[in-house]
Amino acid sequence: MRWIFLILLFSFSKLFAEEVNLFTTRHYESDIKIYKKFTKKTGIKVNVVAGKSKSLEKRILEEGKDCIGDIFFLADVGRLISAEKKNIFQKISSSIFESEVPSSFRSEYWIGIAKRARIIFYSPSKISKNELKDLNYENLSEPRWKGQIAIRQANNVYNQSLIASLIEKNGLDYMKKWLKDFVNNFSRKPQGNDRAQILSVASGESKLAIANTYYYALMLSGKKGKEQQLAAQKVKPFFPNQNNRGVHMNISGVGVLKYSPNKENAIKLIE
């Protein structure tokens, strides 16, 4: 009888172990489809806990060893690095990571899962592509763009990552002056999300906008309504810095939490 009890206990333990707990700040149906596909393929259930980055990070830190989380999915490299510095992640390695993900999009502690470019949008009816020839982010502080640029608020992490990359390239002293001149070129007080910047260009309020590429694709798809779809059709994308380091790229990425109870399953899901 004792052996039967132990066998049943072992079976239930194995059943419980066939799961992975994912803390995520993303909210896309495409992600859910991937998790379902993973479960169907492996039998490992994906338990999703969604929320804002700061609240999830706070929970992970407060719960410590008692945290049930295995993976933390964040939507910006700045947040990944912040989590790494707070000792939230553990080191991970995999031959798949090394072969499939460029070294610039991963570290010992986290892996880039999705990437996007933060680019410039313009209206062909207001400005010619020839006027943008050889344009760099650095040129956006020039007087010729005075009162013409739309961008969201400075506390947005996408903008912070872009500015951080410019500081890394040009130095802090250069960027202090650049930022003062850049602010003088705003067409309006920073407001709204990335789609709002593209809408500003489409309406003629601004000549240039800075936004992530996928928001433009989302608008063109019609999923945000006919009005936004028509507005996006009036706007074109432009990829700056093509004659030097290239356009600014950012990532969404994941790390395995330090006290992950299901590390093996976490690695399988990431792979």
N, C-alpha and C positions, 0 to 999 in steps of 0.2 A: 504493500500500500504506500509505504514511504517513497519507493522508487517511482511509482506512478505519479505521486504528488510532485516529485522533483522534475520529472519529464514534462509534466504540464506547466510547471513554473518556468522551465527553460524555454518551452515553446512560446508561452505568452511574452517572455522577455525578448525573444527574437522578433516576435510580431511587433512589439512596441518599438523595438530598435529600428525597424524598417520605415523610418521617417526622417525628414530633415526640416528644421525650423528656420524659416527665412524671414528676417526683418528687412523690410524694404520701404524706400521712400518713393518708389515708382508706382504709377497707377494706370498701366497700359494693359489692354485686353490681350495684346500680343504676348505679353509676359505670362499671363495666366495660361494661354494656349501651350506655351513651351513647358510649363510646369506639369500640365496634364499629360502632355506627350511623354515627358520624362517618367511620370508615374506609370503610364501604360507600358513603357519599355522596360522599366526596372522593378516595378512593384513597390518602389519607395514613395511614400506619401509626402507631398510638399505642403507643410503648414505655413500659411502666409500671415504675417503680422505687419500691417501697413500703417504708416504714420509719417509725421514730420521728422526730419533728420535730428533736430535737437532733442525732441522728446524721446525718440528711440535710443539715441546715444545716452541720454540721462538714465533711462531705464537700465540699459546694459551696464553702465558704470555702477549704479546703485545696487543692482542685484549681484554683481560680481560672479562668484563661483556658482551661485544658484540660478543664474540666467539660463533659460532653456534654448536661447538662440544659438544657431549654428553659423549662419551667414548674415552679413550686413551688406545690403545693396544700396549704394549711394549714387546720386546723380551728378556728381562733379568731382574732379580730381582734388580740388581744394578740401572737400569734405573727407575724402579718403585719406589724405595726408594728415588732416586734423585728427581723425580717428586713430591713425597709426601712431601719432605722437602721444596720444592718451593711453597707449598700450592696450587698445581694445582688441587688436588682431594678433594672431599667431603666424609664424612663418609657414608658408606653404610652397610646395614645389610639385611639378608634374611635367613630364616630357611633352604632354599636349600643350600646356601653357607656353613652354619654351618654343615649340615649333609653330604654334598658331597665332601667338600674340607678340607683336614687336616689343623689344625691350623698353622702348620709350612709353609704352602703354601698360607697364606692369612694374611691380617691385617685389621684394621678398614677401611682402605682407598683403598685397592686393593685386587684382587682375582686372584690366579693362574688358568690359563686356560689349559695350556699344560706344561708338564715336560719332561726333558731329563737328561741323565747322562753324565758327562764329564769323560771319561774313558781312559784306556790305550789300544793301539792296538799293536800287535806283529806279526811277521811272524814265523810260526811253523818250517819253513825250516832253520831259523837262530837262534832260541832260543826255548827251550822246556818249556812247561807249568810248569814243575816242578821247573824251575829256577825262576818262578814268584810266587811260593807258598808263601802265607802270605804277599805278597807285599803291601806296603802302599804308598801313595803319598810321605810321608816323606822319604821313602827309595830312591827316585829318585835323591837325592843329593849325594848318596854314590859313591865312586871312581870306583866301578865295572861298572858303567854306563857311564864312561867318553867317550865322543864322539859318543854316541849312541842314543840320544833322539831328536826327531823332535817336534817342537811346533811353533805355529804362534806367531806374535809379541805381545809384552807386552801391547800395547795399545788396544788390543782386549778385549772387555767387558767380554767375556766368561772366558778368563784367569784371568782377574781382580777379577771376582766373586769367582773363584777357590782359588786364593791366599788369598782373604779376608776371606774365610772360614778356611783356614789353619792358618791365623793370629788369628782368633777367638779361634781356638782350641789350638794352640801352643804358642801364644804370639809373640809380635813384635821382641824382641831380638833374639829369636830362628829363626824366619823367615828371618831376615836380613842375618844371616850366611847361612841358608838353600838356599837362593836365589843365593848367591855368588857361592856356590858349585854346585847348580843345573845348572847355566849358563855354568859352565865348562864341563858339560856333554852333551852339544848340539852337534849334529852331523853336523850342518850347521848353518849359520846365519838365524834367524827366518824369515820366508817368506811364502806368500800364505795363502790360507784359510784352513779350517779343512780337506777338501778332499786332499789337497796338502800334508798334513802330513801323511795321510794314504798311499798315492802314494809313498812317500819317503820310507816307510817301505816295501811296495810291491816290489820296485825296488832294495832293498838291501842297499840303502844309509844309512838308519837308522834301528836300531833294535826295537826301541819303538817310539810310537807317542801318543800324547794327543789330543783327539778330541771328539766332541759330538757324541752320538750314532746314531742320525738320519741321519747324513751324510754318515755313513757306510751303513745304510739301503738304502739310496738313490742311492749310487753307485751300490750296489748289485741288485737293481731293474732294472738296465739298462737304466734308464732315463737320465743318464749323459754320455751315450755312451758305446759301447762294450769294449773299452779300459779300462775305469774305472771299469766296471763290472768285467772284468777278473782280474784286479789288486786287487779289494776288496776280490775276492775269494782266494787270496793268504794270506790274513791277518785274524787274529782272534781277537775278543774283550776280554779284561780282566778287571774285576771289582775289583779295589783295596779296601783296608781297610775293608775286610769282617769279620775280627775278632774284630773289634772295632766299630767305629761310622758309617761305611758303606760308599758307594761311594758318591761322590759329586753330588747333584742334583740341577738343575737350572730350572727356569720356564719362560714362557711367561705369561703375565697377563694383566688385565685391571683394570682401575679405572674410576669412573664416575666424569666428570669434575665439578669443583666447581660451575660454572654458567650454568650447563646443562639445556637447555630449554625443554628437553624431558626425565626427570629423570625416570619416570615410565616405559617408553618404553625401556630405557637403562637397567634398572634392569631386565626387561623381556628377553631382548636379552642375557644378561650375564647368567641368569638362564637356 
